[in-house]
């Protein structure tokens, strides 16, 4: 039933830019973004610099493969940094796909068990190659270093397992 004026509520259509802006806070709470933010929170709290291990990995891989990274000093440094970030994304995608394959093969863990498994695999996938190539040595890490490395991987595992569990219901 439609009311006639003056009882019709005004139609209030937000311009797209305003509607999109209203989605921002909701999007900022997305768990994937929260996982990505954990290392930055740790850097803020402890006042530590960003890890140089991804860049070290890129440098070692490029040298071993005899693939030069082009550019002047600044451009090359920026490319190495970007490729380092992309290796982390690739690791996350590969671990997520592997977790999906395990589920497709019949592995059904409770969500908390899947979170532990995915987080542990992600941590191993990130750290074993860097340890093997001498870029880092976990035996020399402090408790705070272990925590700074484990928390983002645990959050990744939790989001991965919860996402799979939610999409299979």
TIVOBA-561990 format. One record per atom (N, C-alpha, C): residue number from 1; residue in one letter; atom name; z, y, x. Coordinates in Angstrom, 1 decimal, padded with zeros to 4 digits. Atoms other than C-alpha are relative to their C-alpha. Example, Ala and Ser with C-alpha at 12.3 -4.5 7.8 and 13.67 -1.06 7.14 Angstrom:
<sites>
SITE/pos/code/site/up/north/east
SITE/1/a/N/000.0/-001.2/000.9
SITE/1/a/CA/007.8/-004.5/012.3
SITE/1/a/C/000.0/001.2/000.9
SITE/2/s/N/000.0/-001.1/-000.9
SITE/2/s/CA/007.1/-001.1/013.7
SITE/2/s/C/000.8/001.1/-000.8
</sites>
This chain:
<sites>
SITE/pos/code/site/up/north/east
SITE/1/x/N/000.0/-001.2/000.8
SITE/1/x/CA/000.0/000.0/000.0
SITE/1/x/C/000.0/001.2/000.9
SITE/2/x/N/000.1/-001.2/-000.8
SITE/2/x/CA/-001.0/003.3/001.4
SITE/2/x/C/000.6/001.2/-000.8
SITE/3/x/N/-000.6/-001.2/000.6
SITE/3/x/CA/001.1/006.4/000.7
SITE/3/x/C/-000.9/001.2/000.2
SITE/4/x/N/000.8/-001.2/-000.2
SITE/4/x/CA/-000.6/009.7/000.1
SITE/4/x/C/000.8/001.1/000.7
SITE/5/x/N/-000.7/-001.1/-000.7
SITE/5/x/CA/000.2/012.8/002.0
SITE/5/x/C/001.0/000.7/-001.0
SITE/6/x/N/-000.4/-000.2/-001.3
SITE/6/x/CA/002.7/014.1/002.8
SITE/6/x/C/000.8/-001.2/000.5
SITE/7/x/N/-000.8/001.1/-000.4
SITE/7/x/CA/004.2/010.6/003.1
SITE/7/x/C/-000.6/-000.9/001.0
SITE/8/x/N/000.6/000.8/-001.1
SITE/8/x/CA/001.7/009.1/005.4
SITE/8/x/C/000.5/000.4/001.3
SITE/9/x/N/-000.4/-000.4/-001.4
SITE/9/x/CA/003.1/008.9/008.9
SITE/9/x/C/-001.2/000.4/000.8
SITE/10/x/N/001.1/-000.4/-000.9
SITE/10/x/CA/001.0/010.7/011.4
SITE/10/x/C/-000.5/-001.1/000.9
SITE/11/x/N/000.5/001.0/-000.9
SITE/11/x/CA/-001.3/008.6/013.3
SITE/11/x/C/000.1/000.5/001.4
SITE/12/x/N/-000.2/-000.5/-001.3
SITE/12/x/CA/-000.4/008.8/016.9
SITE/12/x/C/-000.7/-000.9/001.0
SITE/13/x/N/000.7/000.8/-001.0
SITE/13/x/CA/-002.9/007.5/019.3
SITE/13/x/C/000.1/000.6/001.3
SITE/14/x/N/-000.2/-000.5/-001.3
SITE/14/x/CA/-002.1/007.8/022.9
SITE/14/x/C/-001.4/-000.1/000.7
SITE/15/x/N/001.2/000.2/-000.9
SITE/15/x/CA/-005.0/008.5/025.3
SITE/15/x/C/000.2/-001.2/000.9
SITE/16/x/N/-000.1/001.1/-000.9
SITE/16/x/CA/-005.8/005.6/027.5
SITE/16/x/C/000.9/000.2/001.2
SITE/17/x/N/-000.8/-000.2/-001.2
SITE/17/x/CA/-004.2/007.2/030.5
SITE/17/x/C/001.5/000.0/-000.3
SITE/18/x/N/-001.4/000.1/000.3
SITE/18/x/CA/-000.9/007.6/028.7
SITE/18/x/C/000.4/-001.4/-000.3
SITE/19/x/N/-000.3/001.4/000.3
SITE/19/x/CA/-001.0/004.1/027.3
SITE/19/x/C/000.1/-000.8/001.2
SITE/20/x/N/-000.1/000.8/-001.2
SITE/20/x/CA/-001.7/002.7/030.7
SITE/20/x/C/001.2/000.4/000.8
SITE/21/x/N/-001.2/-000.4/-000.7
SITE/21/x/CA/001.1/004.8/032.2
SITE/21/x/C/001.2/-000.6/-000.6
SITE/22/x/N/-001.1/000.6/000.6
SITE/22/x/CA/003.5/003.3/029.7
SITE/22/x/C/000.1/-001.5/000.4
SITE/23/x/N/000.0/001.4/-000.4
SITE/23/x/CA/002.6/-000.2/030.9
SITE/23/x/C/000.5/-000.1/001.4
SITE/24/x/N/-000.4/000.0/-001.4
SITE/24/x/CA/003.5/000.8/034.5
SITE/24/x/C/001.4/-000.6/000.2
SITE/25/x/N/-001.3/000.6/-000.3
SITE/25/x/CA/007.3/000.1/034.3
SITE/25/x/C/000.0/-001.5/-000.4
SITE/26/x/N/000.0/001.4/000.3
SITE/26/x/CA/006.6/-003.2/032.6
SITE/26/x/C/-000.7/-000.8/001.1
SITE/27/x/N/000.7/000.7/-001.1
SITE/27/x/CA/004.1/-004.2/035.2
SITE/27/x/C/000.8/000.0/001.3
SITE/28/x/N/-000.8/000.0/-001.3
SITE/28/x/CA/006.5/-003.2/038.0
SITE/28/x/C/001.1/-001.0/000.0
SITE/29/x/N/-001.1/001.1/000.1
SITE/29/x/CA/009.0/-005.8/036.7
SITE/29/x/C/-000.6/-001.4/000.2
SITE/30/x/N/000.7/001.3/-000.2
SITE/30/x/CA/006.4/-008.6/037.2
SITE/30/x/C/000.6/-000.7/001.1
SITE/31/x/N/-000.7/000.7/-001.1
SITE/31/x/CA/008.1/-011.3/039.2
SITE/31/x/C/-000.8/-000.1/001.3
SITE/32/x/N/000.8/000.1/-001.2
SITE/32/x/CA/005.2/-011.6/041.6
SITE/32/x/C/000.2/001.3/000.9
SITE/33/x/N/-000.2/-001.3/-000.7
SITE/33/x/CA/005.6/-007.9/042.5
SITE/33/x/C/001.4/000.0/000.6
SITE/34/x/N/-001.3/000.1/-000.5
SITE/34/x/CA/009.3/-008.5/042.9
SITE/34/x/C/000.1/-000.9/001.3
SITE/35/x/N/000.0/000.8/-001.2
SITE/35/x/CA/008.7/-011.3/045.4
SITE/35/x/C/-000.6/000.7/001.1
SITE/36/x/N/000.6/-000.8/-001.1
SITE/36/x/CA/006.4/-009.1/047.4
SITE/36/x/C/000.9/001.1/000.5
SITE/37/x/N/-000.9/-001.1/-000.4
SITE/37/x/CA/009.0/-006.4/047.4
SITE/37/x/C/001.2/-000.4/000.8
SITE/38/x/N/-001.2/000.4/-000.7
SITE/38/x/CA/011.8/-008.5/048.9
SITE/38/x/C/000.1/000.3/001.4
SITE/39/x/N/-000.1/-000.4/-001.4
SITE/39/x/CA/010.9/-008.1/052.5
SITE/39/x/C/000.2/001.5/000.2
SITE/40/x/N/-000.1/-001.5/-000.1
SITE/40/x/CA/010.6/-004.3/052.0
SITE/40/x/C/001.4/000.4/-000.3
SITE/41/x/N/-001.4/-000.3/000.3
SITE/41/x/CA/014.1/-004.3/050.4
SITE/41/x/C/000.8/-000.3/001.2
SITE/42/x/N/-000.7/000.4/-001.2
SITE/42/x/CA/015.4/-006.1/053.4
SITE/42/x/C/-000.2/001.0/001.2
SITE/43/x/N/000.3/-001.0/-001.0
SITE/43/x/CA/013.7/-003.7/055.8
SITE/43/x/C/000.8/001.3/-000.3
SITE/44/x/N/-000.7/-001.2/000.4
SITE/44/x/CA/015.3/-000.8/053.9
SITE/44/x/C/001.5/-000.2/000.3
SITE/45/x/N/-001.5/000.2/-000.1
SITE/45/x/CA/018.8/-002.3/053.8
SITE/45/x/C/000.4/-000.1/001.5
SITE/46/x/N/-000.4/000.3/-001.4
SITE/46/x/CA/018.9/-003.5/057.5
SITE/46/x/C/-000.7/001.0/000.9
SITE/47/x/N/000.7/-001.0/-000.9
SITE/47/x/CA/016.6/-000.7/058.9
SITE/47/x/C/-000.8/-000.7/001.0
SITE/48/x/N/000.8/000.7/-000.9
SITE/48/x/CA/014.4/-003.3/060.5
SITE/48/x/C/-001.5/000.3/-000.2
SITE/49/x/N/001.5/-000.2/000.2
SITE/49/x/CA/010.7/-002.9/061.2
SITE/49/x/C/-000.7/-001.2/-000.7
SITE/50/x/N/000.8/001.1/000.6
SITE/50/x/CA/008.0/-004.9/059.5
SITE/50/x/C/-000.2/-001.1/001.1
SITE/51/x/N/000.2/001.1/-001.0
SITE/51/x/CA/007.4/-008.3/061.1
SITE/51/x/C/-001.4/000.2/000.6
SITE/52/x/N/001.3/000.0/-000.7
SITE/52/x/CA/004.7/-008.4/063.7
SITE/52/x/C/-000.6/-001.4/000.1
SITE/53/x/N/000.5/001.3/-000.1
SITE/53/x/CA/004.3/-012.1/063.4
SITE/53/x/C/-001.4/-000.3/-000.6
SITE/54/x/N/001.3/000.2/000.5
SITE/54/x/CA/001.3/-012.0/061.1
SITE/54/x/C/-001.1/000.5/000.9
SITE/55/x/N/001.0/-000.6/-000.9
SITE/55/x/CA/-000.6/-009.7/063.5
SITE/55/x/C/-000.1/-000.9/001.2
SITE/56/x/N/000.1/000.9/-001.2
SITE/56/x/CA/000.4/-012.0/066.4
SITE/56/x/C/-000.8/-001.2/-000.3
SITE/57/x/N/000.7/001.1/000.4
SITE/57/x/CA/-001.0/-014.9/064.5
SITE/57/x/C/-001.5/000.3/000.0
SITE/58/x/N/001.4/-000.4/000.1
SITE/58/x/CA/-004.3/-013.1/063.9
SITE/58/x/C/-000.5/000.2/001.5
SITE/59/x/N/000.4/-000.2/-001.4
SITE/59/x/CA/-004.5/-012.1/067.6
SITE/59/x/C/-000.2/-001.3/000.7
SITE/60/x/N/000.1/001.3/-000.7
SITE/60/x/CA/-003.9/-015.7/068.8
SITE/60/x/C/-001.2/-000.8/-000.6
SITE/61/x/N/001.2/000.7/000.6
SITE/61/x/CA/-006.4/-017.2/066.3
SITE/61/x/C/-001.3/000.6/000.4
SITE/62/x/N/001.3/-000.6/-000.4
SITE/62/x/CA/-009.1/-014.7/067.2
SITE/62/x/C/-000.3/-000.3/001.4
SITE/63/x/N/000.2/000.3/-001.4
SITE/63/x/CA/-008.6/-015.3/070.9
SITE/63/x/C/-000.4/-001.5/000.2
SITE/64/x/N/000.3/001.4/-000.2
SITE/64/x/CA/-008.6/-019.1/070.5
SITE/64/x/C/-001.4/-000.3/-000.6
SITE/65/x/N/001.3/000.2/000.6
SITE/65/x/CA/-011.7/-018.9/068.3
SITE/65/x/C/-001.1/000.8/000.7
SITE/66/x/N/001.0/-000.9/-000.7
SITE/66/x/CA/-013.4/-016.4/070.7
SITE/66/x/C/-000.7/000.9/-001.0
SITE/67/x/N/000.5/-000.9/001.0
SITE/67/x/CA/-013.9/-014.1/067.8
SITE/67/x/C/000.6/001.4/000.2
SITE/68/x/N/-000.5/-001.4/-000.3
SITE/68/x/CA/-013.6/-010.4/068.7
SITE/68/x/C/000.3/000.7/-001.4
SITE/69/x/N/-000.3/-000.8/001.1
SITE/69/x/CA/-012.0/-008.1/066.2
SITE/69/x/C/-000.5/001.4/000.4
SITE/70/x/N/000.6/-001.3/-000.4
SITE/70/x/CA/-014.2/-004.9/066.3
SITE/70/x/C/000.8/001.2/-000.3
SITE/71/x/N/-000.5/-001.3/000.3
SITE/71/x/CA/-013.3/-001.3/066.3
SITE/71/x/C/000.7/000.6/001.2
SITE/72/x/N/-000.8/-000.7/-001.0
SITE/72/x/CA/-011.6/001.4/068.4
SITE/72/x/C/001.4/-000.5/-000.2
SITE/73/x/N/-001.4/000.4/000.0
SITE/73/x/CA/-007.9/001.0/069.0
SITE/73/x/C/000.6/000.0/-001.4
SITE/74/x/N/-000.6/-000.2/001.4
SITE/74/x/CA/-006.8/002.4/065.6
SITE/74/x/C/-000.7/-001.0/-001.0
SITE/75/x/N/000.7/000.8/000.9
SITE/75/x/CA/-009.5/000.6/063.6
SITE/75/x/C/000.3/-001.5/000.2
SITE/76/x/N/-000.3/001.4/-000.4
SITE/76/x/CA/-008.8/-002.7/065.4
SITE/76/x/C/001.4/-000.4/-000.5
SITE/77/x/N/-001.4/000.2/000.3
SITE/77/x/CA/-005.1/-002.4/064.9
SITE/77/x/C/000.2/-000.1/-001.6
SITE/78/x/N/000.0/000.0/001.4
SITE/78/x/CA/-005.6/-001.7/061.2
SITE/78/x/C/-000.7/-001.3/-000.6
SITE/79/x/N/000.7/001.3/000.5
SITE/79/x/CA/-008.0/-004.7/060.8
SITE/79/x/C/001.0/-001.2/000.3
SITE/80/x/N/-000.9/001.1/-000.3
SITE/80/x/CA/-005.5/-007.0/062.5
SITE/80/x/C/001.1/000.0/-001.0
SITE/81/x/N/-001.0/-000.1/001.0
SITE/81/x/CA/-002.8/-005.8/060.2
SITE/81/x/C/-000.4/-000.5/-001.4
SITE/82/x/N/000.5/000.5/001.3
SITE/82/x/CA/-004.9/-006.3/057.1
SITE/82/x/C/-000.3/-001.5/000.0
SITE/83/x/N/000.2/001.4/-000.1
SITE/83/x/CA/-006.0/-009.7/058.2
SITE/83/x/C/001.3/-000.8/000.0
SITE/84/x/N/-001.3/000.6/000.0
SITE/84/x/CA/-002.4/-010.6/058.8
SITE/84/x/C/000.6/-000.1/-001.4
SITE/85/x/N/-000.5/000.0/001.4
SITE/85/x/CA/-001.5/-009.6/055.2
SITE/85/x/C/-000.8/-001.0/-000.8
SITE/86/x/N/000.9/000.9/000.8
SITE/86/x/CA/-004.5/-011.6/053.9
SITE/86/x/C/000.4/-001.5/000.3
SITE/87/x/N/-000.5/001.3/-000.3
SITE/87/x/CA/-003.2/-014.7/055.8
SITE/87/x/C/001.2/-000.4/-000.9
SITE/88/x/N/-001.1/000.3/000.9
SITE/88/x/CA/000.0/-014.5/053.8
SITE/88/x/C/-000.5/-000.3/-001.4
SITE/89/x/N/000.5/000.2/001.4
SITE/89/x/CA/-001.9/-014.2/050.5
SITE/89/x/C/-000.7/-001.4/000.0
SITE/90/x/N/000.7/001.3/000.0
SITE/90/x/CA/-004.1/-017.2/051.5
SITE/90/x/C/001.0/-001.1/000.1
SITE/91/x/N/-001.0/001.0/000.0
SITE/91/x/CA/-001.0/-019.2/052.3
SITE/91/x/C/000.6/-000.2/-001.4
SITE/92/x/N/-000.6/000.1/001.4
SITE/92/x/CA/000.5/-018.4/048.9
SITE/92/x/C/-001.0/-000.7/-001.0
SITE/93/x/N/001.0/000.6/000.9
SITE/93/x/CA/-002.8/-019.3/047.1
SITE/93/x/C/-000.1/-001.5/000.3
SITE/94/x/N/000.1/001.4/-000.4
SITE/94/x/CA/-003.0/-022.6/049.1
SITE/94/x/C/001.2/-000.8/-000.4
SITE/95/x/N/-001.2/000.7/000.4
SITE/95/x/CA/000.6/-023.6/048.4
SITE/95/x/C/000.0/-000.1/-001.5
SITE/96/x/N/000.1/000.1/001.5
SITE/96/x/CA/000.2/-022.7/044.7
SITE/96/x/C/-001.0/-001.1/-000.5
SITE/97/x/N/001.0/001.0/000.4
SITE/97/x/CA/-003.0/-024.8/044.5
SITE/97/x/C/000.5/-001.4/000.3
SITE/98/x/N/-000.5/001.3/-000.3
SITE/98/x/CA/-001.3/-027.7/046.3
SITE/98/x/C/001.1/-000.4/-000.9
SITE/99/x/N/-001.1/000.3/000.9
SITE/99/x/CA/001.7/-027.5/044.0
SITE/99/x/C/-000.7/-000.4/-001.3
SITE/100/x/N/000.8/000.4/001.2
SITE/100/x/CA/-000.8/-027.7/041.1
SITE/100/x/C/-000.6/-001.4/000.1
SITE/101/x/N/000.5/001.3/-000.2
SITE/101/x/CA/-002.4/-030.7/042.6
SITE/101/x/C/001.0/-001.1/-000.1
SITE/102/x/N/-001.1/000.9/000.1
SITE/102/x/CA/000.9/-032.4/043.0
SITE/102/x/C/000.4/-000.3/-001.5
SITE/103/x/N/-000.3/000.1/001.4
SITE/103/x/CA/001.6/-031.7/039.3
SITE/103/x/C/-001.1/-000.8/-000.7
SITE/104/x/N/001.1/000.7/000.6
SITE/104/x/CA/-001.8/-033.0/038.3
SITE/104/x/C/000.0/-001.5/000.4
SITE/105/x/N/-000.1/001.4/-000.5
SITE/105/x/CA/-001.1/-036.2/040.3
SITE/105/x/C/001.2/-000.7/-000.7
SITE/106/x/N/-001.1/000.6/000.7
SITE/106/x/CA/002.0/-036.7/038.1
SITE/106/x/C/001.4/000.4/000.5
SITE/107/x/N/-001.3/-000.4/-000.4
SITE/107/x/CA/004.8/-035.1/040.0
SITE/107/x/C/000.6/000.9/-001.0
SITE/108/x/N/-000.6/-000.8/001.0
SITE/108/x/CA/007.1/-033.7/037.4
SITE/108/x/C/001.5/000.2/000.4
SITE/109/x/N/-001.3/-000.4/-000.3
SITE/109/x/CA/010.2/-032.0/038.8
SITE/109/x/C/000.6/001.0/-001.0
SITE/110/x/N/-000.5/-001.2/000.8
SITE/110/x/CA/012.6/-029.8/036.9
SITE/110/x/C/-000.4/001.3/000.7
SITE/111/x/N/000.5/-001.3/-000.6
SITE/111/x/CA/011.7/-026.2/037.4
SITE/111/x/C/000.8/000.4/001.3
SITE/112/x/N/-000.8/-000.3/-001.2
SITE/112/x/CA/014.6/-025.7/039.9
SITE/112/x/C/-000.5/-000.9/001.2
SITE/113/x/N/000.5/000.9/-001.1
SITE/113/x/CA/013.3/-028.7/041.9
SITE/113/x/C/-001.3/000.4/000.5
SITE/114/x/N/001.3/-000.5/-000.3
SITE/114/x/CA/009.8/-027.4/041.8
SITE/114/x/C/000.1/001.3/000.8
SITE/115/x/N/-000.2/-001.3/-000.7
SITE/115/x/CA/011.0/-024.0/043.0
SITE/115/x/C/000.4/-000.3/001.4
SITE/116/x/N/-000.4/000.4/-001.4
SITE/116/x/CA/012.8/-025.6/046.0
SITE/116/x/C/-001.2/-000.6/000.8
SITE/117/x/N/001.2/000.6/-000.7
SITE/117/x/CA/009.7/-027.7/046.8
SITE/117/x/C/-001.0/001.1/000.4
SITE/118/x/N/001.0/-001.0/-000.3
SITE/118/x/CA/007.2/-024.8/046.5
SITE/118/x/C/000.5/001.0/001.1
SITE/119/x/N/-000.6/-001.0/-001.0
SITE/119/x/CA/009.5/-022.4/048.4
SITE/119/x/C/000.1/-000.6/001.4
SITE/120/x/N/-000.1/000.6/-001.3
SITE/120/x/CA/010.1/-024.9/051.2
SITE/120/x/C/-001.4/-000.2/000.6
SITE/121/x/N/001.3/000.2/-000.5
SITE/121/x/CA/006.4/-025.7/051.5
SITE/121/x/C/-000.6/001.3/000.5
SITE/122/x/N/000.5/-001.3/-000.4
SITE/122/x/CA/005.5/-022.0/051.6
SITE/122/x/C/000.6/000.5/001.3
SITE/123/x/N/-000.7/-000.5/-001.3
SITE/123/x/CA/008.1/-021.3/054.3
SITE/123/x/C/-000.5/-000.8/001.2
SITE/124/x/N/000.5/000.9/-001.1
SITE/124/x/CA/006.9/-024.3/056.4
SITE/124/x/C/-001.5/000.4/000.3
SITE/125/x/N/001.4/-000.3/-000.3
SITE/125/x/CA/003.2/-023.3/055.9
SITE/125/x/C/-000.1/001.4/000.7
SITE/126/x/N/000.0/-001.2/-000.7
SITE/126/x/CA/004.0/-019.8/057.1
SITE/126/x/C/000.6/-000.1/001.4
SITE/127/x/N/-000.7/000.0/-001.3
SITE/127/x/CA/006.3/-020.6/060.0
SITE/127/x/C/-000.4/-001.1/001.0
SITE/128/x/N/000.3/001.0/-001.0
SITE/128/x/CA/005.2/-023.9/061.5
SITE/128/x/C/-001.1/000.4/000.9
SITE/129/x/N/001.1/-000.4/-000.9
SITE/129/x/CA/001.9/-022.6/062.8
SITE/129/x/C/000.4/001.1/001.0
SITE/130/x/N/-000.5/-001.1/-000.9
SITE/130/x/CA/003.6/-019.5/064.2
SITE/130/x/C/001.0/-000.5/001.1
SITE/131/x/N/-001.0/000.7/-001.0
SITE/131/x/CA/006.3/-021.7/065.9
SITE/131/x/C/-000.8/-000.8/001.0
SITE/132/x/N/000.8/000.9/-000.8
SITE/132/x/CA/003.7/-024.1/067.2
SITE/132/x/C/-000.8/000.8/001.1
SITE/133/x/N/000.8/-000.8/-000.9
SITE/133/x/CA/001.7/-021.3/068.8
SITE/133/x/C/000.9/001.0/000.9
SITE/134/x/N/-000.9/-000.7/-000.8
SITE/134/x/CA/004.8/-019.7/070.3
SITE/134/x/C/000.2/001.5/-000.4
SITE/135/x/N/-000.2/-001.4/000.5
SITE/135/x/CA/004.7/-016.5/068.2
SITE/135/x/C/001.4/000.3/-000.4
SITE/136/x/N/-001.4/-000.1/000.4
SITE/136/x/CA/008.2/-017.1/066.9
SITE/136/x/C/000.7/-001.3/000.3
SITE/137/x/N/-000.9/001.2/-000.3
SITE/137/x/CA/011.1/-019.5/067.6
SITE/137/x/C/001.2/000.1/-001.0
SITE/138/x/N/-001.1/000.0/000.9
SITE/138/x/CA/013.3/-020.2/064.6
SITE/138/x/C/001.4/-000.3/000.6
SITE/139/x/N/-001.3/000.4/-000.7
SITE/139/x/CA/016.0/-021.6/067.0
SITE/139/x/C/000.7/001.3/000.5
SITE/140/x/N/-000.6/-001.2/-000.4
SITE/140/x/CA/016.5/-018.0/068.1
SITE/140/x/C/000.3/001.0/-001.1
SITE/141/x/N/-000.2/-000.9/001.2
SITE/141/x/CA/016.8/-016.5/064.6
SITE/141/x/C/001.5/000.1/-000.3
SITE/142/x/N/-001.4/-000.1/000.4
SITE/142/x/CA/020.1/-015.1/063.5
SITE/142/x/C/000.1/-000.4/-001.5
SITE/143/x/N/-000.1/000.3/001.4
SITE/143/x/CA/021.5/-015.9/060.1
SITE/143/x/C/-000.7/001.0/-000.9
SITE/144/x/N/000.7/-001.1/000.8
SITE/144/x/CA/020.2/-012.6/058.7
SITE/144/x/C/-001.5/-000.2/000.1
SITE/145/x/N/001.5/000.3/-000.2
SITE/145/x/CA/016.7/-013.5/060.1
SITE/145/x/C/-000.4/-001.1/-000.9
SITE/146/x/N/000.3/001.1/000.9
SITE/146/x/CA/016.8/-016.8/058.3
SITE/146/x/C/000.0/000.4/-001.5
SITE/147/x/N/-000.1/-000.4/001.4
SITE/147/x/CA/017.9/-015.2/055.1
SITE/147/x/C/-001.2/000.9/-000.4
SITE/148/x/N/001.2/-000.9/000.2
SITE/148/x/CA/015.2/-012.5/055.4
SITE/148/x/C/-001.3/-000.8/-000.2
SITE/149/x/N/001.2/000.9/000.2
SITE/149/x/CA/012.6/-015.3/055.7
SITE/149/x/C/000.1/-000.9/-001.2
SITE/150/x/N/-000.1/001.0/001.1
SITE/150/x/CA/014.0/-017.7/053.2
SITE/150/x/C/000.0/000.6/-001.4
SITE/151/x/N/000.0/-000.6/001.3
SITE/151/x/CA/014.6/-015.3/050.3
SITE/151/x/C/-001.4/000.2/-000.7
SITE/152/x/N/001.3/-000.1/000.6
SITE/152/x/CA/011.0/-014.3/049.7
SITE/152/x/C/-000.7/-001.3/-000.3
SITE/153/x/N/000.6/001.3/000.2
SITE/153/x/CA/009.8/-017.9/050.1
SITE/153/x/C/000.7/-000.7/-001.2
SITE/154/x/N/-000.7/000.6/001.2
SITE/154/x/CA/012.5/-019.0/047.6
SITE/154/x/C/-000.4/000.7/-001.3
SITE/155/x/N/000.5/-000.7/001.1
SITE/155/x/CA/011.4/-016.3/045.2
SITE/155/x/C/-001.4/-000.4/-000.4
SITE/156/x/N/001.4/000.5/000.2
SITE/156/x/CA/007.8/-017.4/045.6
SITE/156/x/C/000.1/-001.4/-000.7
SITE/157/x/N/-000.1/001.4/000.5
SITE/157/x/CA/008.8/-021.0/044.9
SITE/157/x/C/000.5/000.1/-001.5
SITE/158/x/N/-000.5/-000.1/001.3
SITE/158/x/CA/010.7/-020.0/041.8
SITE/158/x/C/-001.0/000.5/-001.0
SITE/159/x/N/001.0/-000.6/000.8
SITE/159/x/CA/007.9/-017.9/040.4
SITE/159/x/C/-001.2/-001.0/-000.2
SITE/160/x/N/001.1/001.0/000.1
SITE/160/x/CA/005.3/-020.6/041.2
SITE/160/x/C/000.4/-001.2/-001.0
SITE/161/x/N/-000.5/001.1/000.9
SITE/161/x/CA/007.4/-023.4/039.5
SITE/161/x/C/000.1/000.4/-001.4
SITE/162/x/N/-000.2/-000.5/001.4
SITE/162/x/CA/008.3/-021.3/036.5
SITE/162/x/C/-001.4/000.3/-000.7
SITE/163/x/N/001.3/-000.2/000.6
SITE/163/x/CA/004.7/-020.3/036.0
SITE/163/x/C/-000.7/-001.2/-000.4
SITE/164/x/N/000.6/001.3/000.3
SITE/164/x/CA/003.4/-023.8/036.1
SITE/164/x/C/000.7/-000.6/-001.3
SITE/165/x/N/-000.7/000.5/001.2
SITE/165/x/CA/006.2/-024.9/033.7
SITE/165/x/C/-000.3/000.7/-001.3
SITE/166/x/N/000.3/-000.8/001.2
SITE/166/x/CA/005.5/-022.1/031.3
SITE/166/x/C/-001.4/-000.2/-000.5
SITE/167/x/N/001.4/000.2/000.5
SITE/167/x/CA/001.7/-022.7/031.2
SITE/167/x/C/-000.3/-001.4/-000.5
SITE/168/x/N/000.2/001.4/000.5
SITE/168/x/CA/002.1/-026.4/030.5
SITE/168/x/C/000.7/-000.3/-001.3
SITE/169/x/N/-000.7/000.3/001.3
SITE/169/x/CA/004.2/-026.1/027.4
SITE/169/x/C/-000.9/000.1/-001.2
</sites>
